[in-house]
């Protein structure tokens, strides 16, 4: 995979267990800093839907 500019939440800046995201023109890539080779590729619409669901508490237990 090409070099991607990975970012993580500022609250995870010094942690080893953080979500990381890389955004390109046609896709959004998501991975865990613990498993950097396991990368999920989402379309921009899938990414928006995921973020919306997280913000609305859909995944809260």
DOMI-807117 format. One record per residue (C-alpha): residue in three letters; x, y, z. Coordinates in steps of 0.05 Angstrom, whole numbers, padded with zeros to 5 digits, always signed. Example, Ala and Ser with C-alpha at 12.3 -4.5 7.8 and 13.67 -1.06 7.14 Angstrom:
residues 2
<r residuo="Ala" east="+00246" north="-00090" up="+00156"/>
<r residuo="Ser" east="+00273" north="-00021" up="+00143"/>
This chain:
residues 61
<r residuo="Unk" east="+00000" north="+00000" up="+00000"/>
<r residuo="Unk" east="+00024" north="+00069" up="-00016"/>
<r residuo="Unk" east="+00049" north="+00115" up="+00039"/>
<r residuo="Unk" east="-00009" north="+00143" up="+00077"/>
<r residuo="Unk" east="-00011" north="+00202" up="+00125"/>
<r residuo="Unk" east="-00038" north="+00169" up="+00188"/>
<r residuo="Unk" east="-00069" north="+00213" up="+00242"/>
<r residuo="Unk" east="-00096" north="+00195" up="+00311"/>
<r residuo="Unk" east="-00139" north="+00231" up="+00362"/>
<r residuo="Unk" east="-00100" north="+00283" up="+00402"/>
<r residuo="Unk" east="-00122" north="+00247" up="+00466"/>
<r residuo="Unk" east="-00081" north="+00187" up="+00443"/>
<r residuo="Unk" east="-00018" north="+00225" up="+00424"/>
<r residuo="Unk" east="+00028" north="+00186" up="+00471"/>
<r residuo="Unk" east="-00010" north="+00120" up="+00475"/>
<r residuo="Unk" east="+00004" north="+00054" up="+00440"/>
<r residuo="Unk" east="-00069" north="+00033" up="+00433"/>
<r residuo="Unk" east="-00104" north="+00084" up="+00388"/>
<r residuo="Unk" east="-00146" north="+00086" up="+00325"/>
<r residuo="Unk" east="-00111" north="+00117" up="+00266"/>
<r residuo="Unk" east="-00142" north="+00145" up="+00203"/>
<r residuo="Unk" east="-00114" north="+00163" up="+00134"/>
<r residuo="Unk" east="-00157" north="+00201" up="+00085"/>
<r residuo="Unk" east="-00146" north="+00202" up="+00009"/>
<r residuo="Unk" east="-00189" north="+00229" up="-00047"/>
<r residuo="Unk" east="-00227" north="+00164" up="-00057"/>
<r residuo="Unk" east="-00222" north="+00126" up="+00009"/>
<r residuo="Unk" east="-00214" north="+00130" up="+00084"/>
<r residuo="Unk" east="-00167" north="+00079" up="+00116"/>
<r residuo="Unk" east="-00174" north="+00059" up="+00189"/>
<r residuo="Unk" east="-00127" north="+00017" up="+00232"/>
<r residuo="Unk" east="-00107" north="+00005" up="+00304"/>
<r residuo="Unk" east="-00038" north="+00027" up="+00326"/>
<r residuo="Unk" east="-00032" north="-00042" up="+00358"/>
<r residuo="Unk" east="-00043" north="-00077" up="+00291"/>
<r residuo="Unk" east="-00018" north="-00029" up="+00238"/>
<r residuo="Unk" east="-00020" north="-00080" up="+00182"/>
<r residuo="Unk" east="-00094" north="-00094" up="+00192"/>
<r residuo="Unk" east="-00125" north="-00037" up="+00152"/>
<r residuo="Unk" east="-00198" north="-00026" up="+00136"/>
<r residuo="Unk" east="-00215" north="+00013" up="+00073"/>
<r residuo="Unk" east="-00280" north="+00053" up="+00073"/>
<r residuo="Unk" east="-00313" north="+00096" up="+00022"/>
<r residuo="Unk" east="-00325" north="+00168" up="+00043"/>
<r residuo="Unk" east="-00399" north="+00152" up="+00053"/>
<r residuo="Unk" east="-00383" north="+00091" up="+00096"/>
<r residuo="Unk" east="-00336" north="+00134" up="+00138"/>
<r residuo="Unk" east="-00389" north="+00189" up="+00148"/>
<r residuo="Unk" east="-00440" north="+00136" up="+00168"/>
<r residuo="Unk" east="-00391" north="+00104" up="+00217"/>
<r residuo="Unk" east="-00373" north="+00170" up="+00250"/>
<r residuo="Unk" east="-00446" north="+00190" up="+00254"/>
<r residuo="Unk" east="-00464" north="+00123" up="+00288"/>
<r residuo="Unk" east="-00406" north="+00131" up="+00337"/>
<r residuo="Unk" east="-00427" north="+00202" up="+00354"/>
<r residuo="Unk" east="-00500" north="+00182" up="+00364"/>
<r residuo="Unk" east="-00480" north="+00127" up="+00413"/>
<r residuo="Unk" east="-00501" north="+00069" up="+00368"/>
<r residuo="Unk" east="-00442" north="+00026" up="+00392"/>
<r residuo="Unk" east="-00447" north="+00043" up="+00466"/>
<r residuo="Unk" east="-00457" north="-00017" up="+00509"/>
